[in-house]
Amino acid sequence: MQAKEAGIMLMPGVGFDVVPSDCLARHLKDRLPSARHLSLASYGIGKLSHGTQATMTMNVGNGGAIRKDGKITKVPAACKTREIDFGEVTKTGVTIPWGDVATAFYSTGIPNIEVYTVVPKSGLKMMKLSRYLGWLLATKPFQDYPGTIWRNRRYSRRGGECSMSPWLDT
């Protein structure tokens, strides 16, 4: 009741993805209404969630996506890398086809959107390799095999916090 009276919406169980990043993207757009390019970047500490792993496994052969001139555009997996200043540390980010590519356009009206995340060097190599072997890894035998390395592989990142670093290019 206190949250409702304060004008705050409580939304449990949504995980970390589109909701907080869309709110941040909208906040940035409000501060810089002329923005035409939005890049969102995140890095987390810990293991990938089960849902993220499942989505990555299902989409391994589909490449990446960015929004260009207002339209979602297919691109090769890991099509761009970029050095990203997260405040306390600078990391190399790689483009990923996250939901923000779709949703941030509706939240902000910004026509050019890229989403980056930080992955270990081995993860970046695998993402680039999927450009050539993704078709094979997307076939039913690989998708159905319960012991596949794609489903069981988890990697950890050092530390204990998640950071998000947004920026607008105008």
Contacts in CASP RR format, 6 or more apart in sequence:
PFRMAT RR
TARGET T0000
AUTHOR 0000-0000-0000
METHOD contacts of the structure
MODEL  1
MQAKEAGIMLMPGVGFDVVPSDCLARHLKDRLPSARHLSLASYGIGKLSH
GTQATMTMNVGNGGAIRKDGKITKVPAACKTREIDFGEVTKTGVTIPWGD
VATAFYSTGIPNIEVYTVVPKSGLKMMKLSRYLGWLLATKPFQDYPGTIW
RNRRYSRRGGECSMSPWLDT
3 9 0 8 1.000
3 10 0 8 1.000
11 19 0 8 1.000
15 49 0 8 1.000
16 42 0 8 1.000
16 162 0 8 1.000
17 98 0 8 1.000
17 99 0 8 1.000
17 100 0 8 1.000
18 98 0 8 1.000
18 99 0 8 1.000
18 100 0 8 1.000
18 103 0 8 1.000
20 164 0 8 1.000
21 40 0 8 1.000
21 42 0 8 1.000
21 100 0 8 1.000
21 104 0 8 1.000
21 164 0 8 1.000
21 166 0 8 1.000
22 100 0 8 1.000
22 103 0 8 1.000
22 104 0 8 1.000
22 107 0 8 1.000
24 40 0 8 1.000
24 164 0 8 1.000
24 166 0 8 1.000
25 38 0 8 1.000
25 40 0 8 1.000
25 100 0 8 1.000
25 104 0 8 1.000
25 107 0 8 1.000
25 108 0 8 1.000
25 110 0 8 1.000
25 166 0 8 1.000
26 107 0 8 1.000
26 108 0 8 1.000
28 35 0 8 1.000
28 38 0 8 1.000
28 108 0 8 1.000
28 166 0 8 1.000
28 168 0 8 1.000
29 35 0 8 1.000
29 38 0 8 1.000
29 107 0 8 1.000
29 108 0 8 1.000
29 109 0 8 1.000
29 110 0 8 1.000
29 168 0 8 1.000
32 168 0 8 1.000
32 170 0 8 1.000
34 170 0 8 1.000
35 108 0 8 1.000
35 110 0 8 1.000
35 168 0 8 1.000
35 169 0 8 1.000
35 170 0 8 1.000
36 110 0 8 1.000
36 111 0 8 1.000
36 112 0 8 1.000
36 169 0 8 1.000
36 170 0 8 1.000
37 110 0 8 1.000
37 112 0 8 1.000
37 113 0 8 1.000
37 114 0 8 1.000
37 168 0 8 1.000
37 169 0 8 1.000
37 170 0 8 1.000
38 104 0 8 1.000
38 108 0 8 1.000
38 110 0 8 1.000
38 112 0 8 1.000
38 113 0 8 1.000
38 114 0 8 1.000
38 166 0 8 1.000
38 168 0 8 1.000
38 169 0 8 1.000
39 82 0 8 1.000
39 113 0 8 1.000
39 114 0 8 1.000
39 115 0 8 1.000
39 116 0 8 1.000
39 166 0 8 1.000
39 167 0 8 1.000
39 168 0 8 1.000
39 169 0 8 1.000
40 100 0 8 1.000
40 104 0 8 1.000
40 113 0 8 1.000
40 114 0 8 1.000
40 115 0 8 1.000
40 116 0 8 1.000
40 164 0 8 1.000
40 166 0 8 1.000
41 82 0 8 1.000
41 84 0 8 1.000
41 86 0 8 1.000
41 93 0 8 1.000
41 115 0 8 1.000
41 116 0 8 1.000
41 117 0 8 1.000
41 118 0 8 1.000
41 164 0 8 1.000
41 165 0 8 1.000
41 166 0 8 1.000
41 167 0 8 1.000
42 116 0 8 1.000
42 117 0 8 1.000
42 118 0 8 1.000
42 162 0 8 1.000
42 163 0 8 1.000
42 164 0 8 1.000
42 165 0 8 1.000
43 84 0 8 1.000
43 86 0 8 1.000
43 91 0 8 1.000
43 93 0 8 1.000
43 117 0 8 1.000
43 118 0 8 1.000
43 157 0 8 1.000
43 162 0 8 1.000
43 163 0 8 1.000
44 118 0 8 1.000
44 157 0 8 1.000
44 161 0 8 1.000
44 162 0 8 1.000
44 163 0 8 1.000
45 156 0 8 1.000
45 157 0 8 1.000
45 158 0 8 1.000
45 159 0 8 1.000
45 160 0 8 1.000
45 161 0 8 1.000
45 162 0 8 1.000
46 156 0 8 1.000
46 157 0 8 1.000
46 159 0 8 1.000
46 160 0 8 1.000
47 154 0 8 1.000
47 155 0 8 1.000
47 156 0 8 1.000
48 56 0 8 1.000
48 154 0 8 1.000
48 155 0 8 1.000
53 150 0 8 1.000
53 151 0 8 1.000
53 154 0 8 1.000
54 151 0 8 1.000
56 150 0 8 1.000
57 143 0 8 1.000
57 148 0 8 1.000
57 150 0 8 1.000
57 151 0 8 1.000
58 143 0 8 1.000
59 97 0 8 1.000
60 130 0 8 1.000
60 134 0 8 1.000
60 137 0 8 1.000
60 138 0 8 1.000
60 150 0 8 1.000
61 77 0 8 1.000
61 130 0 8 1.000
61 134 0 8 1.000
61 135 0 8 1.000
61 137 0 8 1.000
61 138 0 8 1.000
62 74 0 8 1.000
62 97 0 8 1.000
62 138 0 8 1.000
63 74 0 8 1.000
63 75 0 8 1.000
63 76 0 8 1.000
63 77 0 8 1.000
63 97 0 8 1.000
63 130 0 8 1.000
63 131 0 8 1.000
63 134 0 8 1.000
64 74 0 8 1.000
64 75 0 8 1.000
64 76 0 8 1.000
64 77 0 8 1.000
64 78 0 8 1.000
64 79 0 8 1.000
64 95 0 8 1.000
64 96 0 8 1.000
64 97 0 8 1.000
65 72 0 8 1.000
65 73 0 8 1.000
65 74 0 8 1.000
65 75 0 8 1.000
65 97 0 8 1.000
65 101 0 8 1.000
66 72 0 8 1.000
66 73 0 8 1.000
66 75 0 8 1.000
66 79 0 8 1.000
66 95 0 8 1.000
66 97 0 8 1.000
66 101 0 8 1.000
66 112 0 8 1.000
66 113 0 8 1.000
66 114 0 8 1.000
66 115 0 8 1.000
67 73 0 8 1.000
67 101 0 8 1.000
67 102 0 8 1.000
67 104 0 8 1.000
67 105 0 8 1.000
67 111 0 8 1.000
67 112 0 8 1.000
67 113 0 8 1.000
67 114 0 8 1.000
68 111 0 8 1.000
68 112 0 8 1.000
69 111 0 8 1.000
69 112 0 8 1.000
70 105 0 8 1.000
70 111 0 8 1.000
70 112 0 8 1.000
72 101 0 8 1.000
72 102 0 8 1.000
75 95 0 8 1.000
76 131 0 8 1.000
77 127 0 8 1.000
77 128 0 8 1.000
77 130 0 8 1.000
77 131 0 8 1.000
78 94 0 8 1.000
78 95 0 8 1.000
78 124 0 8 1.000
78 127 0 8 1.000
78 128 0 8 1.000
78 131 0 8 1.000
79 95 0 8 1.000
80 94 0 8 1.000
80 95 0 8 1.000
80 114 0 8 1.000
80 116 0 8 1.000
81 92 0 8 1.000
81 93 0 8 1.000
81 94 0 8 1.000
81 95 0 8 1.000
81 124 0 8 1.000
82 92 0 8 1.000
82 93 0 8 1.000
82 116 0 8 1.000
83 90 0 8 1.000
83 91 0 8 1.000
83 92 0 8 1.000
83 93 0 8 1.000
84 90 0 8 1.000
84 91 0 8 1.000
84 92 0 8 1.000
84 93 0 8 1.000
84 116 0 8 1.000
84 118 0 8 1.000
84 165 0 8 1.000
85 165 0 8 1.000
86 163 0 8 1.000
86 165 0 8 1.000
87 163 0 8 1.000
87 165 0 8 1.000
88 163 0 8 1.000
91 118 0 8 1.000
92 118 0 8 1.000
92 124 0 8 1.000
93 116 0 8 1.000
93 117 0 8 1.000
93 118 0 8 1.000
93 119 0 8 1.000
94 116 0 8 1.000
94 117 0 8 1.000
94 118 0 8 1.000
94 119 0 8 1.000
94 124 0 8 1.000
94 127 0 8 1.000
95 114 0 8 1.000
95 115 0 8 1.000
95 116 0 8 1.000
96 115 0 8 1.000
96 116 0 8 1.000
96 117 0 8 1.000
97 115 0 8 1.000
98 115 0 8 1.000
98 117 0 8 1.000
99 115 0 8 1.000
100 113 0 8 1.000
100 115 0 8 1.000
101 113 0 8 1.000
101 114 0 8 1.000
101 115 0 8 1.000
104 110 0 8 1.000
104 113 0 8 1.000
105 111 0 8 1.000
105 113 0 8 1.000
110 168 0 8 1.000
118 157 0 8 1.000
119 127 0 8 1.000
120 155 0 8 1.000
120 157 0 8 1.000
122 155 0 8 1.000
123 155 0 8 1.000
130 137 0 8 1.000
136 142 0 8 1.000
137 143 0 8 1.000
137 150 0 8 1.000
142 148 0 8 1.000
142 150 0 8 1.000
END
